């Protein structure tokens, strides 16, 4: 697969204000891979991105569909990027038309869903007829392209921090992004090890897509990405993006980062507005408390260095959390990261 880079429309299909449009949110906040010309979202047509999503890198116009965007901008993009992580990893039928519209215009489609759009017979024919390409970035690699864990990471001196969440879709990658910017501004050269499709789409240099990797090779691919980061970028610090959470019943994940990446600490993102795991409210699968999650991380022999608050209330009292845990706690969307950065500097740098 070629490396997709160029101009793009990002599709959020009426879901831009929902957490599962996190790929769209990520690209609006940071994108080195694509130059985003417009958003496609019928619910918010006529508005601009920073009216809906905070901390946008650029203020991007929103159009109702692909054709309207092309006409309004008097150009077509190189790519259409699917910006929503639809439930079950499949493209719902009601969202297929935008792919057809793009391919009919000879525009390449980039998709991070588990469903391989390039295998869809209808999409495949339209793409071939119009000279377009479908990039399924979550398509699993062949075994001969994957690496086993070697243990070489245990001798690596560059400190590493895992950015974990106590649930899915809580802002782990966004926290990585904000922390990286703040640390680099203090002359602490920091690199992100991405582990999801959005990190790849944003253009982070080092990483792999964890949930499209065969389980036996996850630790090895993680180690490989970290060692490559050390060799090629020589950072002072690495932040490793977490996926899912340690206790999420639909896909527990995180111990690989703690153990296989041999991290020196954890930043924990906790959704204070939630009682149950995302999408499992009907089963009453309760989230762990903040204290319970910190204790679980401690049982792995790792220290929680900071707590990032995911909460709709921008005036949420973080001082109560600090007093309860003794750990710096901030809302990275609304507050400066200084307390956590000082903790990092004083603990592992």
Secondary structure by P-SEA (a helix, b strand, c coil): ccccccbbbbbcccccccccaaaaaaaaacccccccccccccccccccccccccccccbbbbbccaaaaaaaacccccbbbbcccccccccccccaaaaaaaaaacbbbbbcccccccccaaaaaaaaacbbbbbccccccccccccccccccccccbbbbbbccccccccaaaaaaaaaaaaaaaccccccccccaaaaaacccccccccccccccaaaaaaaaaaaaaacccccbbbbbbccccccccccccccccccccccbbbbbbbccccccccccccccccccaaaaaaaaaaacccccbbbbbcccccccaaaaaaaccbbbbccccccaaaaaaaaaaccc
